[in-house]
Amino acid sequence: METAVCLCCTSILQSIVFATTLNTETQGVLGITRGSQVITCDIKKDGLISYVRDTAKKTNQANRLEKAIAQ
């Protein structure tokens, strides 16, 4: 996608994450917190597309995201 649009925002922990990298096995994100905890965050792609389309009411962005994920 060629634009930077916030599609969904949620808090997953209270600690500050200071380093992240791509989890190549799941295409999610691995992070390390200031408390030395390793966290992983994966996205359910179909759920994100449905959320963007139905809840956020951003049909155009949902269609473009769906097309980008299918590649």
PQR file of N, CA, C, O and H, with PARSE charges and radii, in Angstrom:
ATOM      1  N   MET A   1       0.849  -1.173   0.000 -0.4000 1.5000
ATOM      2  CA  MET A   1       0.000   0.000   0.000 -0.0000 2.0000
ATOM      3  C   MET A   1       0.890   1.230   0.000  0.5500 1.7000
ATOM      4  O   MET A   1       1.944   1.242   0.636 -0.5500 1.4000
ATOM      5  N   GLU A   2       0.478   2.233  -0.692 -0.4000 1.5000
ATOM      6  CA  GLU A   2       1.331   3.401  -0.816 -0.0000 2.0000
ATOM      7  C   GLU A   2       0.991   4.537   0.140  0.5500 1.7000
ATOM      8  O   GLU A   2       1.604   5.601   0.054 -0.5500 1.4000
ATOM      9  H   GLU A   2      -0.378   2.223  -1.208  0.4000 1.0000
ATOM     10  N   THR A   3       0.041   4.350   1.042 -0.4000 1.5000
ATOM     11  CA  THR A   3      -0.286   5.396   2.003 -0.0000 2.0000
ATOM     12  C   THR A   3      -0.074   4.889   3.418  0.5500 1.7000
ATOM     13  O   THR A   3      -0.094   3.684   3.670 -0.5500 1.4000
ATOM     14  H   THR A   3      -0.457   3.486   1.112  0.4000 1.0000
ATOM     15  N   ALA A   4       0.124   5.803   4.320 -0.4000 1.5000
ATOM     16  CA  ALA A   4       0.266   5.457   5.736 -0.0000 2.0000
ATOM     17  C   ALA A   4      -1.018   5.877   6.440  0.5500 1.7000
ATOM     18  O   ALA A   4      -1.199   7.046   6.779 -0.5500 1.4000
ATOM     19  H   ALA A   4       0.140   6.782   4.116  0.4000 1.0000
ATOM     20  N   VAL A   5      -1.897   4.923   6.654 -0.4000 1.5000
ATOM     21  CA  VAL A   5      -3.180   5.171   7.286 -0.0000 2.0000
ATOM     22  C   VAL A   5      -3.298   4.244   8.485  0.5500 1.7000
ATOM     23  O   VAL A   5      -3.038   3.046   8.373 -0.5500 1.4000
ATOM     24  H   VAL A   5      -1.750   3.973   6.379  0.4000 1.0000
ATOM     25  N   CYS A   6      -3.688   4.785   9.623 -0.4000 1.5000
ATOM     26  CA  CYS A   6      -3.923   3.948  10.793 -0.0000 2.0000
ATOM     27  C   CYS A   6      -5.203   3.160  10.550  0.5500 1.7000
ATOM     28  O   CYS A   6      -6.283   3.740  10.435 -0.5500 1.4000
ATOM     29  H   CYS A   6      -3.899   5.758   9.714  0.4000 1.0000
ATOM     30  N   LEU A   7      -5.084   1.836  10.474 -0.4000 1.5000
ATOM     31  CA  LEU A   7      -6.236   0.990  10.209 -0.0000 2.0000
ATOM     32  C   LEU A   7      -6.859   0.460  11.488  0.5500 1.7000
ATOM     33  O   LEU A   7      -8.071   0.262  11.561 -0.5500 1.4000
ATOM     34  H   LEU A   7      -4.207   1.365  10.568  0.4000 1.0000
ATOM     35  N   CYS A   8      -6.037   0.233  12.483 -0.4000 1.5000
ATOM     36  CA  CYS A   8      -6.513  -0.328  13.739 -0.0000 2.0000
ATOM     37  C   CYS A   8      -5.467  -0.027  14.802  0.5500 1.7000
ATOM     38  O   CYS A   8      -4.269  -0.109  14.532 -0.5500 1.4000
ATOM     39  H   CYS A   8      -5.052   0.393  12.423  0.4000 1.0000
ATOM     40  N   CYS A   9      -5.902   0.316  15.993 -0.4000 1.5000
ATOM     41  CA  CYS A   9      -4.967   0.629  17.064 -0.0000 2.0000
ATOM     42  C   CYS A   9      -5.474  -0.007  18.351  0.5500 1.7000
ATOM     43  O   CYS A   9      -6.630   0.178  18.732 -0.5500 1.4000
ATOM     44  H   CYS A   9      -6.875   0.382  16.212  0.4000 1.0000
ATOM     45  N   THR A  10      -4.609  -0.750  19.011 -0.4000 1.5000
ATOM     46  CA  THR A  10      -4.983  -1.378  20.270 -0.0000 2.0000
ATOM     47  C   THR A  10      -3.761  -1.507  21.164  0.5500 1.7000
ATOM     48  O   THR A  10      -2.636  -1.616  20.675 -0.5500 1.4000
ATOM     49  H   THR A  10      -3.670  -0.900  18.702  0.4000 1.0000
ATOM     50  N   SER A  11      -3.975  -1.495  22.447 -0.4000 1.5000
ATOM     51  CA  SER A  11      -2.886  -1.659  23.401 -0.0000 2.0000
ATOM     52  C   SER A  11      -2.779  -3.136  23.762  0.5500 1.7000
ATOM     53  O   SER A  11      -3.764  -3.752  24.169 -0.5500 1.4000
ATOM     54  H   SER A  11      -4.888  -1.406  22.844  0.4000 1.0000
ATOM     55  N   ILE A  12      -1.584  -3.704  23.611 -0.4000 1.5000
ATOM     56  CA  ILE A  12      -1.422  -5.123  23.908 -0.0000 2.0000
ATOM     57  C   ILE A  12      -0.643  -5.376  25.193  0.5500 1.7000
ATOM     58  O   ILE A  12      -0.681  -6.484  25.727 -0.5500 1.4000
ATOM     59  H   ILE A  12      -0.784  -3.203  23.280  0.4000 1.0000
ATOM     60  N   LEU A  13       0.066  -4.363  25.699 -0.4000 1.5000
ATOM     61  CA  LEU A  13       0.744  -4.482  26.978 -0.0000 2.0000
ATOM     62  C   LEU A  13       1.110  -3.106  27.494  0.5500 1.7000
ATOM     63  O   LEU A  13       1.115  -2.131  26.742 -0.5500 1.4000
ATOM     64  H   LEU A  13       0.097  -3.463  25.265  0.4000 1.0000
ATOM     65  N   GLN A  14       1.417  -3.031  28.790 -0.4000 1.5000
ATOM     66  CA  GLN A  14       1.739  -1.741  29.392 -0.0000 2.0000
ATOM     67  C   GLN A  14       3.216  -1.392  29.271  0.5500 1.7000
ATOM     68  O   GLN A  14       3.575  -0.217  29.335 -0.5500 1.4000
ATOM     69  H   GLN A  14       1.413  -3.823  29.401  0.4000 1.0000
ATOM     70  N   SER A  15       4.069  -2.378  29.100 -0.4000 1.5000
ATOM     71  CA  SER A  15       5.504  -2.131  28.986 -0.0000 2.0000
ATOM     72  C   SER A  15       5.831  -1.452  27.660  0.5500 1.7000
ATOM     73  O   SER A  15       5.094  -1.578  26.682 -0.5500 1.4000
ATOM     74  H   SER A  15       3.777  -3.333  29.048  0.4000 1.0000
ATOM     75  N   ILE A  16       6.939  -0.739  27.647 -0.4000 1.5000
ATOM     76  CA  ILE A  16       7.403  -0.086  26.427 -0.0000 2.0000
ATOM     77  C   ILE A  16       8.198  -1.089  25.603  0.5500 1.7000
ATOM     78  O   ILE A  16       9.114  -1.734  26.113 -0.5500 1.4000
ATOM     79  H   ILE A  16       7.538  -0.637  28.442  0.4000 1.0000
ATOM     80  N   VAL A  17       7.846  -1.218  24.333 -0.4000 1.5000
ATOM     81  CA  VAL A  17       8.581  -2.081  23.416 -0.0000 2.0000
ATOM     82  C   VAL A  17       9.648  -1.218  22.759  0.5500 1.7000
ATOM     83  O   VAL A  17       9.330  -0.208  22.131 -0.5500 1.4000
ATOM     84  H   VAL A  17       7.102  -0.694  23.919  0.4000 1.0000
ATOM     85  N   PHE A  18      10.924  -1.612  22.900 -0.4000 1.5000
ATOM     86  CA  PHE A  18      11.978  -0.761  22.367 -0.0000 2.0000
ATOM     87  C   PHE A  18      12.687  -1.345  21.153  0.5500 1.7000
ATOM     88  O   PHE A  18      13.494  -0.656  20.529 -0.5500 1.4000
ATOM     89  H   PHE A  18      11.182  -2.432  23.410  0.4000 1.0000
ATOM     90  N   ALA A  19      12.408  -2.594  20.805 -0.4000 1.5000
ATOM     91  CA  ALA A  19      13.008  -3.176  19.605 -0.0000 2.0000
ATOM     92  C   ALA A  19      12.026  -4.169  19.001  0.5500 1.7000
ATOM     93  O   ALA A  19      11.414  -4.957  19.721 -0.5500 1.4000
ATOM     94  H   ALA A  19      11.752  -3.153  21.312  0.4000 1.0000
ATOM     95  N   THR A  20      11.874  -4.132  17.683 -0.4000 1.5000
ATOM     96  CA  THR A  20      10.985  -5.067  16.995 -0.0000 2.0000
ATOM     97  C   THR A  20      11.647  -5.571  15.724  0.5500 1.7000
ATOM     98  O   THR A  20      12.562  -4.949  15.185 -0.5500 1.4000
ATOM     99  H   THR A  20      12.372  -3.492  17.098  0.4000 1.0000
ATOM    100  N   THR A  21      11.159  -6.715  15.262 -0.4000 1.5000
ATOM    101  CA  THR A  21      11.617  -7.283  14.004 -0.0000 2.0000
ATOM    102  C   THR A  21      10.505  -8.144  13.427  0.5500 1.7000
ATOM    103  O   THR A  21       9.582  -8.534  14.142 -0.5500 1.4000
ATOM    104  H   THR A  21      10.416  -7.220  15.701  0.4000 1.0000
ATOM    105  N   LEU A  22      10.590  -8.436  12.155 -0.4000 1.5000
ATOM    106  CA  LEU A  22       9.617  -9.289  11.485 -0.0000 2.0000
ATOM    107  C   LEU A  22       9.799 -10.734  11.931  0.5500 1.7000
ATOM    108  O   LEU A  22      10.922 -11.237  11.959 -0.5500 1.4000
ATOM    109  H   LEU A  22      11.340  -8.119  11.574  0.4000 1.0000
ATOM    110  N   ASN A  23       8.713 -11.400  12.278 -0.4000 1.5000
ATOM    111  CA  ASN A  23       8.727 -12.833  12.555 -0.0000 2.0000
ATOM    112  C   ASN A  23       8.483 -13.523  11.218  0.5500 1.7000
ATOM    113  O   ASN A  23       7.347 -13.571  10.745 -0.5500 1.4000
ATOM    114  H   ASN A  23       7.800 -10.991  12.255  0.4000 1.0000
ATOM    115  N   THR A  24       9.529 -14.052  10.608 -0.4000 1.5000
ATOM    116  CA  THR A  24       9.417 -14.607   9.260 -0.0000 2.0000
ATOM    117  C   THR A  24       8.567 -15.868   9.202  0.5500 1.7000
ATOM    118  O   THR A  24       8.069 -16.221   8.133 -0.5500 1.4000
ATOM    119  H   THR A  24      10.452 -14.013  10.992  0.4000 1.0000
ATOM    120  N   GLU A  25       8.388 -16.555  10.326 -0.4000 1.5000
ATOM    121  CA  GLU A  25       7.557 -17.760  10.331 -0.0000 2.0000
ATOM    122  C   GLU A  25       6.075 -17.433  10.235  0.5500 1.7000
ATOM    123  O   GLU A  25       5.319 -18.163   9.594 -0.5500 1.4000
ATOM    124  H   GLU A  25       8.792 -16.269  11.195  0.4000 1.0000
ATOM    125  N   THR A  26       5.651 -16.339  10.868 -0.4000 1.5000
ATOM    126  CA  THR A  26       4.221 -16.010  10.916 -0.0000 2.0000
ATOM    127  C   THR A  26       3.880 -14.708  10.200  0.5500 1.7000
ATOM    128  O   THR A  26       2.703 -14.376  10.062 -0.5500 1.4000
ATOM    129  H   THR A  26       6.265 -15.746  11.389  0.4000 1.0000
ATOM    130  N   GLN A  27       4.884 -13.966   9.745 -0.4000 1.5000
ATOM    131  CA  GLN A  27       4.715 -12.639   9.156 -0.0000 2.0000
ATOM    132  C   GLN A  27       4.150 -11.650  10.169  0.5500 1.7000
ATOM    133  O   GLN A  27       3.547 -10.645   9.792 -0.5500 1.4000
ATOM    134  H   GLN A  27       5.841 -14.236   9.857  0.4000 1.0000
ATOM    135  N   GLY A  28       4.344 -11.933  11.444 -0.4000 1.5000
ATOM    136  CA  GLY A  28       3.948 -11.030  12.518 -0.0000 2.0000
ATOM    137  C   GLY A  28       5.155 -10.239  12.991  0.5500 1.7000
ATOM    138  O   GLY A  28       6.123 -10.066  12.250 -0.5500 1.4000
ATOM    139  H   GLY A  28       4.834 -12.749  11.751  0.4000 1.0000
ATOM    140  N   VAL A  29       5.095  -9.760  14.221 -0.4000 1.5000
ATOM    141  CA  VAL A  29       6.154  -8.932  14.782 -0.0000 2.0000
ATOM    142  C   VAL A  29       6.651  -9.554  16.083  0.5500 1.7000
ATOM    143  O   VAL A  29       5.852  -9.987  16.913 -0.5500 1.4000
ATOM    144  H   VAL A  29       4.308  -9.900  14.823  0.4000 1.0000
ATOM    145  N   LEU A  30       7.969  -9.595  16.258 -0.4000 1.5000
ATOM    146  CA  LEU A  30       8.591  -9.967  17.525 -0.0000 2.0000
ATOM    147  C   LEU A  30       9.110  -8.693  18.165  0.5500 1.7000
ATOM    148  O   LEU A  30       9.688  -7.846  17.483 -0.5500 1.4000
ATOM    149  H   LEU A  30       8.618  -9.243  15.583  0.4000 1.0000
ATOM    150  N   GLY A  31       8.910  -8.549  19.464 -0.4000 1.5000
ATOM    151  CA  GLY A  31       9.378  -7.349  20.146 -0.0000 2.0000
ATOM    152  C   GLY A  31      10.049  -7.684  21.457  0.5500 1.7000
ATOM    153  O   GLY A  31       9.823  -8.750  22.030 -0.5500 1.4000
ATOM    154  H   GLY A  31       8.440  -9.236  20.018  0.4000 1.0000
ATOM    155  N   ILE A  32      10.879  -6.765  21.930 -0.4000 1.5000
ATOM    156  CA  ILE A  32      11.526  -6.893  23.234 -0.0000 2.0000
ATOM    157  C   ILE A  32      11.142  -5.666  24.047  0.5500 1.7000
ATOM    158  O   ILE A  32      11.271  -4.532  23.583 -0.5500 1.4000
ATOM    159  H   ILE A  32      11.062  -5.899  21.464  0.4000 1.0000
ATOM    160  N   THR A  33      10.666  -5.908  25.271 -0.4000 1.5000
ATOM    161  CA  THR A  33      10.251  -4.812  26.139 -0.0000 2.0000
ATOM    162  C   THR A  33      11.417  -4.353  27.002  0.5500 1.7000
ATOM    163  O   THR A  33      12.457  -5.009  27.061 -0.5500 1.4000
ATOM    164  H   THR A  33      10.561  -6.828  25.647  0.4000 1.0000
ATOM    165  N   ARG A  34      11.235  -3.226  27.665 -0.4000 1.5000
ATOM    166  CA  ARG A  34      12.265  -2.730  28.583 -0.0000 2.0000
ATOM    167  C   ARG A  34      12.491  -3.683  29.745  0.5500 1.7000
ATOM    168  O   ARG A  34      13.552  -3.656  30.369 -0.5500 1.4000
ATOM    169  H   ARG A  34      10.390  -2.693  27.617  0.4000 1.0000
ATOM    170  N   GLY A  35      11.510  -4.524  30.045 -0.4000 1.5000
ATOM    171  CA  GLY A  35      11.651  -5.515  31.107 -0.0000 2.0000
ATOM    172  C   GLY A  35      12.242  -6.826  30.609  0.5500 1.7000
ATOM    173  O   GLY A  35      12.184  -7.834  31.313 -0.5500 1.4000
ATOM    174  H   GLY A  35      10.648  -4.546  29.538  0.4000 1.0000
ATOM    175  N   SER A  36      12.804  -6.829  29.414 -0.4000 1.5000
ATOM    176  CA  SER A  36      13.457  -7.983  28.788 -0.0000 2.0000
ATOM    177  C   SER A  36      12.495  -9.105  28.429  0.5500 1.7000
ATOM    178  O   SER A  36      12.918 -10.252  28.285 -0.5500 1.4000
ATOM    179  H   SER A  36      12.851  -6.010  28.842  0.4000 1.0000
ATOM    180  N   GLN A  37      11.226  -8.805  28.284 -0.4000 1.5000
ATOM    181  CA  GLN A  37      10.267  -9.803  27.835 -0.0000 2.0000
ATOM    182  C   GLN A  37      10.247  -9.822  26.311  0.5500 1.7000
ATOM    183  O   GLN A  37      10.330  -8.777  25.665 -0.5500 1.4000
ATOM    184  H   GLN A  37      10.882  -7.873  28.401  0.4000 1.0000
ATOM    185  N   VAL A  38      10.137 -11.013  25.749 -0.4000 1.5000
ATOM    186  CA  VAL A  38       9.980 -11.154  24.304 -0.0000 2.0000
ATOM    187  C   VAL A  38       8.499 -11.362  24.031  0.5500 1.7000
ATOM    188  O   VAL A  38       7.873 -12.244  24.619 -0.5500 1.4000
ATOM    189  H   VAL A  38      10.070 -11.862  26.273  0.4000 1.0000
ATOM    190  N   ILE A  39       7.942 -10.558  23.149 -0.4000 1.5000
ATOM    191  CA  ILE A  39       6.528 -10.686  22.804 -0.0000 2.0000
ATOM    192  C   ILE A  39       6.401 -10.956  21.314  0.5500 1.7000
ATOM    193  O   ILE A  39       7.276 -10.597  20.526 -0.5500 1.4000
ATOM    194  H   ILE A  39       8.450  -9.841  22.672  0.4000 1.0000
ATOM    195  N   THR A  40       5.314 -11.583  20.947 -0.4000 1.5000
ATOM    196  CA  THR A  40       5.019 -11.796  19.535 -0.0000 2.0000
ATOM    197  C   THR A  40       3.594 -11.330  19.279  0.5500 1.7000
ATOM    198  O   THR A  40       2.704 -11.529  20.106 -0.5500 1.4000
ATOM    199  H   THR A  40       4.603 -11.875  21.587  0.4000 1.0000
ATOM    200  N   CYS A  41       3.395 -10.724  18.151 -0.4000 1.5000
ATOM    201  CA  CYS A  41       2.080 -10.210  17.784 -0.0000 2.0000
ATOM    202  C   CYS A  41       1.817 -10.595  16.333  0.5500 1.7000
ATOM    203  O   CYS A  41       2.558 -10.204  15.432 -0.5500 1.4000
ATOM    204  H   CYS A  41       4.118 -10.563  17.479  0.4000 1.0000
ATOM    205  N   ASP A  42       0.772 -11.352  16.123 -0.4000 1.5000
ATOM    206  CA  ASP A  42       0.390 -11.763  14.777 -0.0000 2.0000
ATOM    207  C   ASP A  42      -0.995 -11.208  14.471  0.5500 1.7000
ATOM    208  O   ASP A  42      -1.801 -10.998  15.378 -0.5500 1.4000
ATOM    209  H   ASP A  42       0.170 -11.669  16.856  0.4000 1.0000
ATOM    210  N   ILE A  43      -1.263 -10.978  13.216 -0.4000 1.5000
ATOM    211  CA  ILE A  43      -2.536 -10.405  12.794 -0.0000 2.0000
ATOM    212  C   ILE A  43      -3.328 -11.447  12.025  0.5500 1.7000
ATOM    213  O   ILE A  43      -2.799 -12.114  11.136 -0.5500 1.4000
ATOM    214  H   ILE A  43      -0.608 -11.149  12.480  0.4000 1.0000
ATOM    215  N   LYS A  44      -4.598 -11.582  12.375 -0.4000 1.5000
ATOM    216  CA  LYS A  44      -5.500 -12.415  11.587 -0.0000 2.0000
ATOM    217  C   LYS A  44      -5.928 -11.564  10.398  0.5500 1.7000
ATOM    218  O   LYS A  44      -6.750 -10.658  10.535 -0.5500 1.4000
ATOM    219  H   LYS A  44      -5.028 -11.040  13.097  0.4000 1.0000
ATOM    220  N   LYS A  45      -5.367 -11.861   9.239 -0.4000 1.5000
ATOM    221  CA  LYS A  45      -5.549 -11.003   8.068 -0.0000 2.0000
ATOM    222  C   LYS A  45      -7.013 -10.829   7.686  0.5500 1.7000
ATOM    223  O   LYS A  45      -7.444  -9.715   7.390 -0.5500 1.4000
ATOM    224  H   LYS A  45      -4.699 -12.596   9.128  0.4000 1.0000
ATOM    225  N   ASP A  46      -7.784 -11.915   7.689 -0.4000 1.5000
ATOM    226  CA  ASP A  46      -9.201 -11.806   7.339 -0.0000 2.0000
ATOM    227  C   ASP A  46      -9.955 -10.949   8.352  0.5500 1.7000
ATOM    228  O   ASP A  46     -10.838 -10.172   7.989 -0.5500 1.4000
ATOM    229  H   ASP A  46      -7.433 -12.820   7.930  0.4000 1.0000
ATOM    230  N   GLY A  47      -9.598 -11.099   9.621 -0.4000 1.5000
ATOM    231  CA  GLY A  47     -10.236 -10.302  10.665 -0.0000 2.0000
ATOM    232  C   GLY A  47      -9.922  -8.826  10.531  0.5500 1.7000
ATOM    233  O   GLY A  47     -10.791  -7.981  10.747 -0.5500 1.4000
ATOM    234  H   GLY A  47      -8.880 -11.730   9.916  0.4000 1.0000
ATOM    235  N   LEU A  48      -8.673  -8.506  10.173 -0.4000 1.5000
ATOM    236  CA  LEU A  48      -8.285  -7.106   9.991 -0.0000 2.0000
ATOM    237  C   LEU A  48      -9.043  -6.490   8.822  0.5500 1.7000
ATOM    238  O   LEU A  48      -9.543  -5.369   8.924 -0.5500 1.4000
ATOM    239  H   LEU A  48      -7.967  -9.192   9.998  0.4000 1.0000
ATOM    240  N   ILE A  49      -9.128  -7.212   7.724 -0.4000 1.5000
ATOM    241  CA  ILE A  49      -9.839  -6.690   6.550 -0.0000 2.0000
ATOM    242  C   ILE A  49     -11.310  -6.458   6.885  0.5500 1.7000
ATOM    243  O   ILE A  49     -11.872  -5.426   6.518 -0.5500 1.4000
ATOM    244  H   ILE A  49      -8.722  -8.122   7.641  0.4000 1.0000
ATOM    245  N   SER A  50     -11.937  -7.407   7.579 -0.4000 1.5000
ATOM    246  CA  SER A  50     -13.341  -7.244   7.985 -0.0000 2.0000
ATOM    247  C   SER A  50     -13.507  -6.052   8.914  0.5500 1.7000
ATOM    248  O   SER A  50     -14.459  -5.283   8.782 -0.5500 1.4000
ATOM    249  H   SER A  50     -11.480  -8.245   7.877  0.4000 1.0000
ATOM    250  N   TYR A  51     -12.574  -5.898   9.859 -0.4000 1.5000
ATOM    251  CA  TYR A  51     -12.640  -4.769  10.792 -0.0000 2.0000
ATOM    252  C   TYR A  51     -12.547  -3.443  10.048  0.5500 1.7000
ATOM    253  O   TYR A  51     -13.338  -2.531  10.289 -0.5500 1.4000
ATOM    254  H   TYR A  51     -11.801  -6.522   9.966  0.4000 1.0000
ATOM    255  N   VAL A  52     -11.586  -3.342   9.152 -0.4000 1.5000
ATOM    256  CA  VAL A  52     -11.388  -2.093   8.412 -0.0000 2.0000
ATOM    257  C   VAL A  52     -12.615  -1.782   7.556  0.5500 1.7000
ATOM    258  O   VAL A  52     -13.042  -0.631   7.468 -0.5500 1.4000
ATOM    259  H   VAL A  52     -10.943  -4.082   8.956  0.4000 1.0000
ATOM    260  N   ARG A  53     -13.172  -2.804   6.934 -0.4000 1.5000
ATOM    261  CA  ARG A  53     -14.324  -2.598   6.054 -0.0000 2.0000
ATOM    262  C   ARG A  53     -15.595  -2.284   6.847  0.5500 1.7000
ATOM    263  O   ARG A  53     -16.303  -1.331   6.523 -0.5500 1.4000
ATOM    264  H   ARG A  53     -12.825  -3.739   7.006  0.4000 1.0000
ATOM    265  N   ASP A  54     -15.888  -3.073   7.882 -0.4000 1.5000
ATOM    266  CA  ASP A  54     -17.183  -2.981   8.558 -0.0000 2.0000
ATOM    267  C   ASP A  54     -17.205  -2.025   9.746  0.5500 1.7000
ATOM    268  O   ASP A  54     -18.160  -1.267   9.909 -0.5500 1.4000
ATOM    269  H   ASP A  54     -15.313  -3.847   8.145  0.4000 1.0000
ATOM    270  N   THR A  55     -16.171  -2.051  10.571 -0.4000 1.5000
ATOM    271  CA  THR A  55     -16.163  -1.237  11.784 -0.0000 2.0000
ATOM    272  C   THR A  55     -15.595   0.149  11.532  0.5500 1.7000
ATOM    273  O   THR A  55     -16.185   1.151  11.935 -0.5500 1.4000
ATOM    274  H   THR A  55     -15.394  -2.667  10.438  0.4000 1.0000
ATOM    275  N   ALA A  56     -14.449   0.206  10.866 -0.4000 1.5000
ATOM    276  CA  ALA A  56     -13.816   1.500  10.610 -0.0000 2.0000
ATOM    277  C   ALA A  56     -14.439   2.214   9.415  0.5500 1.7000
ATOM    278  O   ALA A  56     -14.178   3.396   9.191 -0.5500 1.4000
ATOM    279  H   ALA A  56     -13.970  -0.608  10.539  0.4000 1.0000
ATOM    280  N   LYS A  57     -15.260   1.503   8.650 -0.4000 1.5000
ATOM    281  CA  LYS A  57     -15.954   2.081   7.483 -0.0000 2.0000
ATOM    282  C   LYS A  57     -14.978   2.659   6.462  0.5500 1.7000
ATOM    283  O   LYS A  57     -15.201   3.736   5.908 -0.5500 1.4000
ATOM    284  H   LYS A  57     -15.473   0.543   8.832  0.4000 1.0000
ATOM    285  N   LYS A  58     -13.892   1.922   6.224 -0.4000 1.5000
ATOM    286  CA  LYS A  58     -12.884   2.352   5.247 -0.0000 2.0000
ATOM    287  C   LYS A  58     -12.812   1.300   4.142  0.5500 1.7000
ATOM    288  O   LYS A  58     -11.837   0.557   4.030 -0.5500 1.4000
ATOM    289  H   LYS A  58     -13.711   1.047   6.674  0.4000 1.0000
ATOM    290  N   THR A  59     -13.857   1.256   3.339 -0.4000 1.5000
ATOM    291  CA  THR A  59     -13.985   0.226   2.313 -0.0000 2.0000
ATOM    292  C   THR A  59     -12.851   0.269   1.305  0.5500 1.7000
ATOM    293  O   THR A  59     -12.316  -0.777   0.936 -0.5500 1.4000
ATOM    294  H   THR A  59     -14.649   1.859   3.431  0.4000 1.0000
ATOM    295  N   ASN A  60     -12.476   1.451   0.855 -0.4000 1.5000
ATOM    296  CA  ASN A  60     -11.410   1.574  -0.137 -0.0000 2.0000
ATOM    297  C   ASN A  60     -10.092   1.016   0.401  0.5500 1.7000
ATOM    298  O   ASN A  60      -9.401   0.272  -0.295 -0.5500 1.4000
ATOM    299  H   ASN A  60     -12.911   2.300   1.154  0.4000 1.0000
ATOM    300  N   GLN A  61      -9.743   1.376   1.642 -0.4000 1.5000
ATOM    301  CA  GLN A  61      -8.506   0.871   2.235 -0.0000 2.0000
ATOM    302  C   GLN A  61      -8.582  -0.641   2.441  0.5500 1.7000
ATOM    303  O   GLN A  61      -7.586  -1.339   2.254 -0.5500 1.4000
ATOM    304  H   GLN A  61     -10.304   1.980   2.208  0.4000 1.0000
ATOM    305  N   ALA A  62      -9.751  -1.153   2.823 -0.4000 1.5000
ATOM    306  CA  ALA A  62      -9.915  -2.600   3.021 -0.0000 2.0000
ATOM    307  C   ALA A  62      -9.719  -3.347   1.709  0.5500 1.7000
ATOM    308  O   ALA A  62      -9.068  -4.391   1.680 -0.5500 1.4000
ATOM    309  H   ALA A  62     -10.561  -0.586   2.975  0.4000 1.0000
ATOM    310  N   ASN A  63     -10.272  -2.823   0.633 -0.4000 1.5000
ATOM    311  CA  ASN A  63     -10.106  -3.466  -0.675 -0.0000 2.0000
ATOM    312  C   ASN A  63      -8.644  -3.467  -1.108  0.5500 1.7000
ATOM    313  O   ASN A  63      -8.151  -4.466  -1.631 -0.5500 1.4000
ATOM    314  H   ASN A  63     -10.801  -1.975   0.657  0.4000 1.0000
ATOM    315  N   ARG A  64      -7.953  -2.357  -0.893 -0.4000 1.5000
ATOM    316  CA  ARG A  64      -6.541  -2.270  -1.265 -0.0000 2.0000
ATOM    317  C   ARG A  64      -5.685  -3.182  -0.396  0.5500 1.7000
ATOM    318  O   ARG A  64      -4.744  -3.805  -0.887 -0.5500 1.4000
ATOM    319  H   ARG A  64      -8.354  -1.545  -0.467  0.4000 1.0000
ATOM    320  N   LEU A  65      -6.005  -3.263   0.893 -0.4000 1.5000
ATOM    321  CA  LEU A  65      -5.275  -4.147   1.800 -0.0000 2.0000
ATOM    322  C   LEU A  65      -5.477  -5.604   1.407  0.5500 1.7000
ATOM    323  O   LEU A  65      -4.527  -6.387   1.390 -0.5500 1.4000
ATOM    324  H   LEU A  65      -6.770  -2.757   1.292  0.4000 1.0000
ATOM    325  N   GLU A  66      -6.712  -5.963   1.093 -0.4000 1.5000
ATOM    326  CA  GLU A  66      -7.021  -7.332   0.679 -0.0000 2.0000
ATOM    327  C   GLU A  66      -6.251  -7.703  -0.588  0.5500 1.7000
ATOM    328  O   GLU A  66      -5.736  -8.814  -0.703 -0.5500 1.4000
ATOM    329  H   GLU A  66      -7.484  -5.328   1.107  0.4000 1.0000
ATOM    330  N   LYS A  67      -6.178  -6.783  -1.520 -0.4000 1.5000
ATOM    331  CA  LYS A  67      -5.441  -7.016  -2.764 -0.0000 2.0000
ATOM    332  C   LYS A  67      -3.941  -7.160  -2.488  0.5500 1.7000
ATOM    333  O   LYS A  67      -3.284  -8.014  -3.083 -0.5500 1.4000
ATOM    334  H   LYS A  67      -6.597  -5.880  -1.426  0.4000 1.0000
ATOM    335  N   ALA A  68      -3.398  -6.336  -1.595 -0.4000 1.5000
ATOM    336  CA  ALA A  68      -1.967  -6.388  -1.267 -0.0000 2.0000
ATOM    337  C   ALA A  68      -1.610  -7.685  -0.549  0.5500 1.7000
ATOM    338  O   ALA A  68      -0.544  -8.251  -0.793 -0.5500 1.4000
ATOM    339  H   ALA A  68      -3.932  -5.642  -1.111  0.4000 1.0000
ATOM    340  N   ILE A  69      -2.481  -8.161   0.328 -0.4000 1.5000
ATOM    341  CA  ILE A  69      -2.223  -9.397   1.071 -0.0000 2.0000
ATOM    342  C   ILE A  69      -2.268 -10.605   0.147  0.5500 1.7000
ATOM    343  O   ILE A  69      -1.524 -11.565   0.349 -0.5500 1.4000
ATOM    344  H   ILE A  69      -3.347  -7.701   0.526  0.4000 1.0000
ATOM    345  N   ALA A  70      -3.127 -10.570  -0.857 -0.4000 1.5000
ATOM    346  CA  ALA A  70      -3.291 -11.703  -1.770 -0.0000 2.0000
ATOM    347  C   ALA A  70      -2.064 -11.928  -2.650  0.5500 1.7000
ATOM    348  O   ALA A  70      -1.908 -13.013  -3.211 -0.5500 1.4000
ATOM    349  H   ALA A  70      -3.732  -9.790  -1.021  0.4000 1.0000
ATOM    350  N   GLN A  71      -1.203 -10.947  -2.783 -0.4000 1.5000
ATOM    351  CA  GLN A  71      -0.033 -11.073  -3.663 -0.0000 2.0000
ATOM    352  C   GLN A  71       1.004 -11.988  -3.092  0.5500 1.7000
ATOM    353  O   GLN A  71       2.048 -12.200  -3.709 -0.5500 1.4000
ATOM    354  H   GLN A  71      -1.330 -10.065  -2.328  0.4000 1.0000
TER
END
